[in-house]
Amino acid sequence: MKHSLSIIVLIVAALVTSHPLTSLAQSFQSLWATGSALPQDSPLQLVQRPDGMFRFAGALQPGELKIMTTEIHQQGVTQYLKPQLVDSYLINNGLHYTLTTDSTQEGWVVSFQEDTYCLLVNPQQRTLTGQLLLPWNEVLIAGSAFEGGANNVEWNRNGMLPFVRDHDNPYVFTWTGELGIYDNVVEPGRFKLEGQMTWGPRELHPYQQDEDLLTSTQMRQGGDDTKWRVSQAGTYRITVDLLHESFQAELLDGNGEALLYPQESGISASVDVNVNVNVDVYSIDGRPQPGLRRGLNLQRQPDGKVRKVLLLR
């Protein structure tokens, strides 16, 4: 009887340890989207979020989408995130994947054309989740970093200030106004963003508590109730892109032009469009660019390090 129980325990243990959901979490350096569902021929790099997940947002057409670990297929090296189920649609609530080096294995099915696909790869759970992202009706700034936003007891829900939607892009919102660190308020200098004139369910947060708004580039929807923090009082212009989950804050002068960021922020500022032309340039949401553009840019240096560059004109 003891031998039988031992055999059963060993079998159960083997099944548990071999199950993909209980395997150790994966760690990817980068991920790329490829396949017939992409409108262009070249692969697109997914944006790595601070929480370790990888995200794609943009246009797709009917076809097959594959996620791979290198930009160009390398025999025996490149791994593909293969759906565990046959005919797995990209729009789903979270489907598990396995890894394969066989490039002929099926990918994810995209059944119709749309400009606002959003997919998220979770290496911890080995899942891919996909959806169509609909624009919000409004975005508002809430907190104690502006006058009337809070008192010494709580934040003022009715004191939220609205962003202005971009006329050409319904996912982009901009707010311009005074921010500072005020006395006699709770959580001085902190704020978050709401998608309605109340607390939740739509909220935008930084990934870390007290991220300086001048150095923050990515935001997330929902999750922990973290807030941005103002380190320097002044007039700011904040631009958010809901589709790409990007965040950009600019400190303005009296003419509404962007000032240089503080040196301690780690951001270089320049008015020279030819600065470091031999390095790779990306937008703040991780998309490759042919060169520096006005606003905040990401530059990948020859040593692999990434720095932020603010182009003033």
Secondary structure, DSSP 8 states (H G I E B T S, - for coil): -HHHHHHHHHHHHHHHHHSGGGS-----S--EEESTTSSSSS-EE-EE-TTS-EEEEEEE-SEEEEEESSSS--TTT--EEEESSTT-BSSEEEEEEEEES-TTS--EEE-S-EEEEEEEEETTTTEEEEEE----S--EEEESSSTTSB-SSSB-GGG-EE-EE-SS-TTEEEEEEEE---SSSSSTTEEEEESSSSS-SSEEE-SSTTEETTT--B-EESSS---EE-SS-EEEEEEEETTTTEEEEEEE-TTS-B----GGGTEEEES-TTTTTTSEEE-TTS-EESS--SEEEEEE-TTS-EEEEEE--
